[in-house]
Amino acid sequence: MENFSDLICSPTPVLVDIFAEWCAPCNTMSAVLKKVKEIQGDALRIIKVDIDKNPQLACHYTVSTVPTLMIFKNGKQLWRQSGVINVRELNKIIELFK
């Protein structure tokens, strides 16, 4: 399995969803991400990271709120937002970084 650093170094945009199982807004975002993946297909990779199972990653990126979404490309963080975002808005943001 690839490690996180290798995954975010991709030339294809990588959307990272830092979530928690107990978080209701995170469950909402799961449905949004599923639809975004259907729209974007192979032009986007989505990685879900459970904050409770990966506290070191959350600490490294100073994530204190879930859900937190980040877009990486070629190892650089290009965008970040905490909270729920709708399919249309998230899709527009992804298009900026393709």
N, C-alpha and C positions, 0 to 999 in steps of 0.2 A: 504494500500500500504506500502511496506517495505521502510524504509529510507535508505539512501546511506550507512551509516555505517554498517547496517545489511547486505546489498547486498554484500559488498566487503569482509565480514567475511566468505564467503562461502568456503568450501573445493574445490569446482569446480572453475577453473580460471574464473575471471570476467574481460572482456575487456571493459574499459570505453573509450568512444569516446566523447571528449569535442569539440563541434562544434558550428557554427553559421549559421543561415539560409542564410545570405548574402554572405557566403564564398564559392567561386567556388571550391577550393580544398576539402572542406568538402563534397560537393556534389559528387565529385569523390570518396571519401572515403566511402560514403554510399553504392555505388555499390560494392566496395571491401569487405566491412563488410558483405553484403548480401551473397556474394559467400563464404566467410570464414565460416559463420554460416551454410551454406549448407554442407560444408565439415566437420565441427566440430560437428554439431548436438548438443546433450545435453551435450557434454563434455566441452562446453564453453557457458558462458552467456555474452551477449553484452548489455551494457547500454549506451544510448546516452544522453548526458547532454548538453543542450543549454546554452552556456556561458552567453548570454544576460538575460536569465531567472534565472540563478543560479550564480550570481557574487560572492557570498560568498564561494561557492565550488571552483571556479576558483582561488580566492584569497588564500584560504587555501592550495591549491596545487601549488601555484605560476604559474598558467597558463597564459601566455601572448600571445601565438600564437595558432591559430586554423588551422587545426585540431591538437589536442594533444591526443594521445592514451596512455593508461596506463593499465597494467595488475596487478590485485590484486588476492591474494589467501590467505585465512585465515587472512584477514585484513591487510596483508603486501603488499606494492607496490613492485613488482618484476621487472618491466620494464616500460620504458616511452620513447616516441618519439613524436616529433612534425613534422608535414608535412605528405605528402602522401607516402604510402608504398604499394607495389603491393601484390596481393593475395598470391603468392608463398612465398615471404619473410615473410609476416605476419603469415602465416600458420606455417612456420618453427619456428618462435619465440614462438608461442603459444605452439607448441609441447614440447619446452624446459621446460615448466612450468606445464605440466599435471601431 
